């Protein structure tokens, strides 16, 4: 999964983003709108962490969403059998 895909599914991910980074407001999520650099900046701003740390957190989040979707797809395939 890449950030273009995240941007395309942003509405689906907003709740999970809010769970992970609870200090982000709904207004922040609307401004971010799936854009990686904006998300990184907002994480950095709200949590007072270095840009590199915020970038790593954002990238790890995307990887976890990819893994979660892969598991869901496997479960759906298994259910169809």
The first five atom37 places (N, CA, C, CB, O) and aatype in JSON, in Angstrom:
{
  "aatype": [20, 20, 20, 20, 20, 20, 20, 20, 20, 20, 20, 20, 20, 20, 20, 20, 20, 20, 20, 20, 20, 20, 20, 20, 20, 20, 20, 20, 20, 20, 20, 20, 20, 20, 20, 20, 20, 20, 20, 20, 20, 20, 20, 20, 20, 20, 20, 20, 20, 20, 20, 20, 20, 20, 20, 20, 20, 20, 20, 20, 20, 20, 20, 20, 20, 20, 20, 20, 20, 20, 20, 20, 20, 20, 20, 20, 20, 20, 20, 20, 20],
  "atom_mask": [
    [1, 1, 1, 1, 1],
    [1, 1, 1, 1, 1],
    [1, 1, 1, 1, 1],
    [1, 1, 1, 1, 1],
    [1, 1, 1, 1, 1],
    [1, 1, 1, 1, 1],
    [1, 1, 1, 1, 1],
    [1, 1, 1, 1, 1],
    [1, 1, 1, 1, 1],
    [1, 1, 1, 1, 1],
    [1, 1, 1, 1, 1],
    [1, 1, 1, 1, 1],
    [1, 1, 1, 1, 1],
    [1, 1, 1, 1, 1],
    [1, 1, 1, 1, 1],
    [1, 1, 1, 1, 1],
    [1, 1, 1, 1, 1],
    [1, 1, 1, 1, 1],
    [1, 1, 1, 1, 1],
    [1, 1, 1, 1, 1],
    [1, 1, 1, 1, 1],
    [1, 1, 1, 1, 1],
    [1, 1, 1, 1, 1],
    [1, 1, 1, 1, 1],
    [1, 1, 1, 1, 1],
    [1, 1, 1, 1, 1],
    [1, 1, 1, 1, 1],
    [1, 1, 1, 1, 1],
    [1, 1, 1, 1, 1],
    [1, 1, 1, 1, 1],
    [1, 1, 1, 1, 1],
    [1, 1, 1, 1, 1],
    [1, 1, 1, 1, 1],
    [1, 1, 1, 1, 1],
    [1, 1, 1, 1, 1],
    [1, 1, 1, 1, 1],
    [1, 1, 1, 1, 1],
    [1, 1, 1, 1, 1],
    [1, 1, 1, 1, 1],
    [1, 1, 1, 1, 1],
    [1, 1, 1, 1, 1],
    [1, 1, 1, 1, 1],
    [1, 1, 1, 1, 1],
    [1, 1, 1, 1, 1],
    [1, 1, 1, 1, 1],
    [1, 1, 1, 1, 1],
    [1, 1, 1, 1, 1],
    [1, 1, 1, 1, 1],
    [1, 1, 1, 1, 1],
    [1, 1, 1, 1, 1],
    [1, 1, 1, 1, 1],
    [1, 1, 1, 1, 1],
    [1, 1, 1, 1, 1],
    [1, 1, 1, 1, 1],
    [1, 1, 1, 1, 1],
    [1, 1, 1, 1, 1],
    [1, 1, 1, 1, 1],
    [1, 1, 1, 1, 1],
    [1, 1, 1, 1, 1],
    [1, 1, 1, 1, 1],
    [1, 1, 1, 1, 1],
    [1, 1, 1, 1, 1],
    [1, 1, 1, 1, 1],
    [1, 1, 1, 1, 1],
    [1, 1, 1, 1, 1],
    [1, 1, 1, 1, 1],
    [1, 1, 1, 1, 1],
    [1, 1, 1, 1, 1],
    [1, 1, 1, 1, 1],
    [1, 1, 1, 1, 1],
    [1, 1, 1, 1, 1],
    [1, 1, 1, 1, 1],
    [1, 1, 1, 1, 1],
    [1, 1, 1, 1, 1],
    [1, 1, 1, 1, 1],
    [1, 1, 1, 1, 1],
    [1, 1, 1, 1, 1],
    [1, 1, 1, 1, 1],
    [1, 1, 1, 1, 1],
    [1, 1, 1, 1, 1],
    [1, 1, 1, 1, 1]
  ],
  "atom_positions": [
    [[0.85, -1.17, 0.0], [0.0, 0.0, 0.0], [0.9, 1.23, 0.0], [-0.97, 0.0, 1.23], [1.92, 1.29, 0.69]],
    [[0.49, 2.22, -0.79], [1.25, 3.45, -0.81], [0.33, 4.61, -0.41], [1.87, 3.7, -2.22], [-0.85, 4.41, -0.14]],
    [[0.9, 5.8, -0.38], [0.13, 6.94, 0.11], [-0.98, 7.35, -0.84], [1.04, 8.11, 0.35], [-1.96, 7.96, -0.42]],
    [[-0.84, 7.04, -2.13], [-1.95, 7.32, -3.05], [-3.17, 6.5, -2.65], [-1.54, 7.0, -4.51], [-4.3, 6.99, -2.71]],
    [[-2.94, 5.26, -2.25], [-4.04, 4.4, -1.81], [-4.63, 4.9, -0.5], [-3.56, 2.95, -1.65], [-5.84, 4.88, -0.31]],
    [[-3.76, 5.35, 0.41], [-4.24, 5.9, 1.68], [-5.12, 7.12, 1.4], [-3.05, 6.27, 2.61], [-6.19, 7.27, 1.98]],
    [[-4.65, 7.97, 0.51], [-5.41, 9.17, 0.18], [-6.78, 8.79, -0.39], [-4.64, 10.04, -0.82], [-7.79, 9.43, -0.09]],
    [[-6.81, 7.75, -1.22], [-8.06, 7.3, -1.81], [-9.02, 6.7, -0.8], [-7.79, 6.31, -2.87], [-10.24, 6.75, -1.0]],
    [[-8.5, 6.15, 0.27], [-9.33, 5.51, 1.3], [-9.35, 6.32, 2.6], [-8.83, 4.1, 1.58], [-9.63, 5.78, 3.67]],
    [[-9.05, 7.6, 2.5], [-8.88, 8.42, 3.69], [-10.08, 8.37, 4.62], [-8.62, 9.85, 3.29], [-9.92, 8.28, 5.84]],
    [[-11.28, 8.44, 4.08], [-12.47, 8.43, 4.93], [-12.56, 7.14, 5.74], [-13.75, 8.61, 4.09], [-13.02, 7.16, 6.89]],
    [[-12.12, 6.03, 5.16], [-12.13, 4.75, 5.87], [-11.09, 4.74, 6.99], [-11.86, 3.59, 4.9], [-11.3, 4.11, 8.03]],
    [[-9.98, 5.43, 6.79], [-8.87, 5.38, 7.74], [-8.95, 6.43, 8.84], [-7.6, 5.54, 7.01], [-8.21, 6.35, 9.82]],
    [[-9.81, 7.41, 8.68], [-9.86, 8.51, 9.66], [-10.06, 8.01, 11.09], [-10.96, 9.48, 9.29], [-9.41, 8.49, 12.01]],
    [[-10.95, 7.06, 11.28], [-11.2, 6.54, 12.62], [-9.98, 5.86, 13.21], [-12.36, 5.57, 12.59], [-9.67, 6.02, 14.39]],
    [[-9.29, 5.1, 12.38], [-8.1, 4.39, 12.86], [-6.97, 5.38, 13.15], [-7.63, 3.34, 11.83], [-6.19, 5.19, 14.09]],
    [[-6.88, 6.43, 12.35], [-5.88, 7.47, 12.59], [-6.19, 8.16, 13.92], [-5.87, 8.51, 11.42], [-5.29, 8.42, 14.72]],
    [[-7.46, 8.44, 14.14], [-7.88, 9.1, 15.38], [-7.57, 8.21, 16.59], [-9.39, 9.44, 15.32], [-7.19, 8.71, 17.65]],
    [[-7.73, 6.88, 16.44], [-7.38, 5.96, 17.53], [-5.89, 6.01, 17.81], [-7.81, 4.52, 17.2], [-5.47, 6.05, 18.96]],
    [[-5.09, 6.01, 16.76], [-3.63, 5.97, 16.94], [-3.1, 7.29, 17.47], [-2.95, 5.63, 15.62], [-2.27, 7.32, 18.37]],
    [[-3.59, 8.39, 16.9], [-3.12, 9.72, 17.29], [-4.3, 10.53, 17.8], [-2.41, 10.44, 16.1], [-4.84, 11.38, 17.08]],
    [[-4.7, 10.27, 19.02], [-5.89, 10.87, 19.61], [-5.85, 12.37, 19.76], [-6.13, 10.28, 20.94], [-6.9, 13.0, 19.91]],
    [[-4.67, 12.97, 19.71], [-4.58, 14.42, 19.82], [-4.97, 15.13, 18.53], [-3.18, 14.81, 20.22], [-5.19, 16.34, 18.53]],
    [[-5.06, 14.39, 17.44], [-5.47, 15.01, 16.18], [-6.97, 15.27, 16.23], [-5.1, 14.11, 14.97], [-7.75, 14.4, 16.62]],
    [[-7.37, 16.45, 15.82], [-8.79, 16.82, 15.84], [-9.44, 16.42, 14.52], [-8.96, 18.34, 16.1], [-8.76, 16.07, 13.54]],
    [[-10.76, 16.48, 14.51], [-11.48, 16.22, 13.26], [-11.09, 17.25, 12.2], [-13.01, 16.26, 13.49], [-10.98, 16.92, 11.02]],
    [[-10.87, 18.49, 12.63], [-10.41, 19.52, 11.69], [-9.04, 19.16, 11.11], [-10.36, 20.89, 12.38], [-8.79, 19.35, 9.92]],
    [[-8.15, 18.64, 11.97], [-6.83, 18.21, 11.5], [-6.99, 17.13, 10.43], [-5.97, 17.68, 12.68], [-6.34, 17.17, 9.39]],
    [[-7.86, 16.16, 10.71], [-8.06, 15.06, 9.77], [-8.61, 15.55, 8.44], [-9.0, 14.01, 10.37], [-8.26, 15.03, 7.38]],
    [[-9.47, 16.55, 8.5], [-10.0, 17.12, 7.25], [-8.9, 17.83, 6.47], [-11.14, 18.11, 7.56], [-8.84, 17.73, 5.25]],
    [[-8.03, 18.54, 7.17], [-6.92, 19.25, 6.52], [-5.92, 18.25, 5.94], [-6.21, 20.19, 7.51], [-5.42, 18.44, 4.83]],
    [[-5.63, 17.19, 6.68], [-4.66, 16.18, 6.24], [-5.12, 15.53, 4.94], [-4.45, 15.11, 7.33], [-4.35, 15.42, 3.98]],
    [[-6.36, 15.11, 4.91], [-6.99, 14.55, 3.71], [-6.12, 13.5, 3.0], [-7.32, 15.67, 2.74], [-6.08, 13.46, 1.77]],
    [[-5.44, 12.67, 3.78], [-4.65, 11.58, 3.22], [-3.25, 11.94, 2.78], [-5.37, 11.01, 2.08], [-2.53, 11.09, 2.26]],
    [[-2.86, 13.16, 2.96], [-1.54, 13.6, 2.5], [-0.48, 13.31, 3.57], [-1.55, 15.11, 2.16], [-0.57, 13.79, 4.7]],
    [[0.5, 12.54, 3.19], [1.51, 12.06, 4.13], [2.23, 13.2, 4.84], [2.52, 11.19, 3.41], [2.33, 13.2, 6.07]],
    [[2.74, 14.17, 4.08], [3.53, 15.23, 4.7], [2.7, 16.08, 5.65], [4.15, 16.11, 3.63], [3.22, 16.56, 6.66]],
    [[1.44, 16.27, 5.34], [0.57, 17.03, 6.23], [0.33, 16.23, 7.51], [-0.77, 17.38, 5.54], [0.36, 16.79, 8.6]],
    [[0.08, 14.93, 7.38], [-0.09, 14.07, 8.55], [1.16, 14.11, 9.42], [-0.39, 12.62, 8.13], [1.07, 14.27, 10.64]],
    [[2.3, 13.96, 8.8], [3.57, 13.98, 9.55], [3.71, 15.3, 10.29], [4.79, 13.76, 8.59], [4.09, 15.32, 11.46]],
    [[3.41, 16.41, 9.62], [3.51, 17.72, 10.27], [2.57, 17.86, 11.45], [3.22, 18.82, 9.27], [2.94, 18.42, 12.49]],
    [[1.35, 17.35, 11.3], [0.37, 17.44, 12.4], [0.78, 16.54, 13.58], [-1.04, 17.04, 11.9], [0.62, 16.93, 14.73]],
    [[1.3, 15.37, 13.28], [1.79, 14.49, 14.36], [2.92, 15.19, 15.1], [2.26, 13.12, 13.8], [2.95, 15.23, 16.33]],
    [[3.84, 15.73, 14.33], [4.99, 16.43, 14.91], [4.52, 17.6, 15.79], [5.92, 16.95, 13.79], [5.01, 17.79, 16.9]],
    [[3.58, 18.36, 15.28], [3.06, 19.53, 15.99], [2.35, 19.14, 17.29], [2.1, 20.3, 15.1], [2.62, 19.73, 18.34]],
    [[1.46, 18.15, 17.23], [0.65, 17.79, 18.4], [1.43, 16.99, 19.44], [-0.56, 17.01, 17.96], [1.12, 17.05, 20.63]],
    [[2.41, 16.24, 19.0], [3.13, 15.37, 19.93], [4.53, 15.85, 20.26], [3.21, 13.99, 19.37], [5.2, 15.26, 21.11]],
    [[4.98, 16.91, 19.61], [6.29, 17.48, 19.91], [7.43, 16.52, 19.65], [6.33, 17.92, 21.34], [8.38, 16.45, 20.43]],
    [[7.35, 15.78, 18.56], [8.39, 14.81, 18.22], [9.12, 15.25, 16.96], [7.8, 13.4, 18.05], [8.64, 16.11, 16.21]],
    [[10.27, 14.65, 16.73], [11.07, 14.97, 15.55], [10.36, 14.51, 14.28], [12.46, 14.32, 15.65], [9.6, 13.55, 14.3]],
    [[10.62, 15.19, 13.2], [10.0, 14.86, 11.91], [10.28, 13.41, 11.53], [10.51, 15.79, 10.82], [9.39, 12.71, 11.04]],
    [[11.5, 12.95, 11.74], [11.86, 11.58, 11.38], [11.03, 10.56, 12.15], [13.35, 11.34, 11.62], [10.63, 9.53, 11.61]],
    [[10.79, 10.84, 13.42], [9.99, 9.95, 14.25], [8.54, 9.94, 13.75], [10.05, 10.38, 15.76], [7.92, 8.88, 13.65]],
    [[8.01, 11.11, 13.44], [6.64, 11.2, 12.93], [6.52, 10.48, 11.59], [6.2, 12.68, 12.79], [5.52, 9.81, 11.33]],
    [[7.52, 10.62, 10.73], [7.5, 9.93, 9.44], [7.51, 8.42, 9.63], [8.7, 10.35, 8.58], [6.79, 7.69, 8.94]],
    [[8.33, 7.95, 10.57], [8.4, 6.52, 10.84], [7.05, 6.01, 11.36], [9.52, 6.21, 11.86], [6.59, 4.94, 10.95]],
    [[6.42, 6.76, 12.24], [5.11, 6.36, 12.77], [4.07, 6.29, 11.65], [4.64, 7.34, 13.85], [3.28, 5.35, 11.59]],
    [[4.08, 7.28, 10.77], [3.12, 7.31, 9.67], [3.34, 6.12, 8.74], [3.23, 8.63, 8.88], [2.38, 5.48, 8.32]],
    [[4.59, 5.82, 8.42], [4.88, 4.7, 7.54], [4.52, 3.37, 8.18], [6.36, 4.71, 7.15], [4.03, 2.46, 7.51]],
    [[4.77, 3.24, 9.48], [4.4, 2.02, 10.19], [2.88, 1.85, 10.21], [4.96, 2.03, 11.63], [2.37, 0.73, 10.12]],
    [[2.16, 2.96, 10.33], [0.7, 2.9, 10.31], [0.23, 2.34, 8.97], [0.1, 4.3, 10.55], [-0.65, 1.47, 8.94]],
    [[0.79, 2.82, 7.88], [0.39, 2.34, 6.55], [0.69, 0.86, 6.41], [1.12, 3.14, 5.45], [-0.12, 0.11, 5.86]],
    [[1.84, 0.43, 6.89], [2.19, -1.0, 6.83], [1.19, -1.82, 7.63], [3.61, -1.23, 7.37], [0.79, -2.9, 7.19]],
    [[0.77, -1.32, 8.78], [-0.2, -2.07, 9.6], [-1.55, -2.13, 8.9], [-0.35, -1.42, 10.99], [-2.24, -3.14, 8.99]],
    [[-1.94, -1.07, 8.21], [-3.2, -1.07, 7.46], [-3.12, -2.06, 6.31], [-3.53, 0.34, 6.94], [-4.09, -2.74, 5.99]],
    [[-1.96, -2.14, 5.67], [-1.77, -3.08, 4.58], [-1.88, -4.51, 5.1], [-0.4, -2.86, 3.89], [-2.53, -5.35, 4.49]],
    [[-1.24, -4.78, 6.22], [-1.3, -6.12, 6.81], [-2.73, -6.47, 7.21], [-0.36, -6.21, 8.02], [-3.17, -7.6, 7.01]],
    [[-3.43, -5.52, 7.77], [-4.82, -5.75, 8.19], [-5.7, -6.05, 6.98], [-5.36, -4.51, 8.96], [-6.54, -6.95, 7.03]],
    [[-5.52, -5.31, 5.9], [-6.31, -5.55, 4.7], [-5.98, -6.91, 4.09], [-6.07, -4.45, 3.66], [-6.88, -7.6, 3.6]],
    [[-4.72, -7.3, 4.13], [-4.32, -8.61, 3.61], [-5.0, -9.72, 4.4], [-2.78, -8.77, 3.66], [-5.49, -10.69, 3.83]],
    [[-5.04, -9.58, 5.71], [-5.69, -10.57, 6.56], [-7.19, -10.63, 6.27], [-5.44, -10.26, 8.04], [-7.78, -11.72, 6.23]],
    [[-7.8, -9.48, 6.09], [-9.23, -9.45, 5.77], [-9.51, -10.12, 4.43], [-9.74, -8.0, 5.76], [-10.5, -10.84, 4.29]],
    [[-8.66, -9.88, 3.46], [-8.83, -10.51, 2.14], [-8.68, -12.02, 2.24], [-7.8, -9.94, 1.14], [-9.44, -12.76, 1.61]],
    [[-7.72, -12.49, 3.04], [-7.55, -13.93, 3.23], [-8.79, -14.54, 3.88], [-6.31, -14.22, 4.08], [-9.24, -15.61, 3.47]],
    [[-9.32, -13.85, 4.89], [-10.51, -14.35, 5.57], [-11.7, -14.39, 4.63], [-10.83, -13.48, 6.79], [-12.5, -15.33, 4.68]],
    [[-11.84, -13.39, 3.77], [-12.94, -13.38, 2.81], [-12.81, -14.52, 1.81], [-12.99, -12.05, 2.06], [-13.81, -15.16, 1.47]],
    [[-11.6, -14.77, 1.34], [-11.38, -15.87, 0.4], [-11.71, -17.2, 1.07], [-9.93, -15.88, -0.11], [-12.34, -18.06, 0.46]],
    [[-11.28, -17.36, 2.3], [-11.53, -18.61, 3.02], [-13.03, -18.81, 3.24], [-10.79, -18.62, 4.37], [-13.53, -19.93, 3.17]],
    [[-13.74, -17.72, 3.51], [-15.18, -17.81, 3.74], [-15.93, -18.21, 2.49], [-15.72, -16.5, 4.26], [-16.99, -18.83, 2.58]],
    [[-15.42, -17.86, 1.33], [-16.06, -18.2, 0.07], [-15.9, -19.68, -0.31], [-15.5, -17.33, -1.04], [-16.64, -20.21, -1.13]],
    [[-14.94, -20.31, 0.3], [-14.66, -21.71, -0.03], [-15.61, -22.64, 0.61], [-13.27, -22.09, 0.36], [-15.51, -23.85, 0.43]]
  ]
}
